[in-house]
Amino acid sequence: MKAQKQPGKQNASAKIAEAALRLLENEGAGAVSMRRVAKAVGITPMAIYHHFPDRQALLKSITDAEFNKLLEFAQARIRRKRSGSSLVNLLEGYLDYAFARPKVFDYIFSRDRPDARRYPKDFRARRSPTLNLLADAVTEGMNSGELKKGDVWEIVMSLWAHNHGLATLYRGRRFDLSEKQFRQFYRRSMQRLIDGLRA
């Protein structure tokens, strides 16, 4: 019979992760230290190591959960079935996430992380639940004859790079547009790229 974790330890780990996420959301990754997280939770800095061996393990716990959150954003866009390309709708979930959790977005996509998935090995092995969703949509488009045949993962990475680049430029205030105006620009820009993939 497998030993079960004590509920108290699970709750404490969740509280630590929540406090770390709040710091990350409000101040960025540099603010997430074991000392500050411990203070926010109300435990000693040494006690935090019973739950996470180091800062990197704590940050990885957060990013793993946030990728699941990003997947929820993308799936919500798919369910809404807005007019226009289904690929654009799916990719807008990524943009929604960037607006909803800007500092977390910056950390998980724009910072060098030792646990980050890398192209081509990790993605072609389908180790990215979020990009697997996009890869499946591209594959479906090719199989239906809507999109030209090609290397699915090269196309996925191109779409992701365009998507991420626009979101990052907006986050860096390189657009003098309101969020609504930017979203309209974004949809037109992504649509042009996808139109070039059509069969």
Sequence and secondary structure as in RCSB ss.txt:
>XXXX:A:sequence
MKAQKQPGKQNASAKIAEAALRLLENEGAGAVSMRRVAKAVGITPMAIYHHFPDRQALLKSITDAEFNKLLEFAQ
ARIRRKRSGSSLVNLLEGYLDYAFARPKVFDYIFSRDRPDARRYPKDFRARRSPTLNLLADAVTEGMNSGELKKG
DVWEIVMSLWAHNHGLATLYRGRRFDLSEKQFRQFYRRSMQRLIDGLRA
>XXXX:A:secstr
      HHHHHHHHHHHHHHHHHHHHH GGG  HHHHHHHHTS TTGGGGT SSHHHHHHHHHHHHHHHHHHHHH
HHHHH  SS HHHHHHHHHHHHHHHSHHHHHHHHHS  TT   TTHHHHTT  HHHHHHHHHHHHHHHTTSB   
 HHHHHHHHHHHHHHHHHHHHTT   S HHHHHHHHHHHHHHHHHTTB 
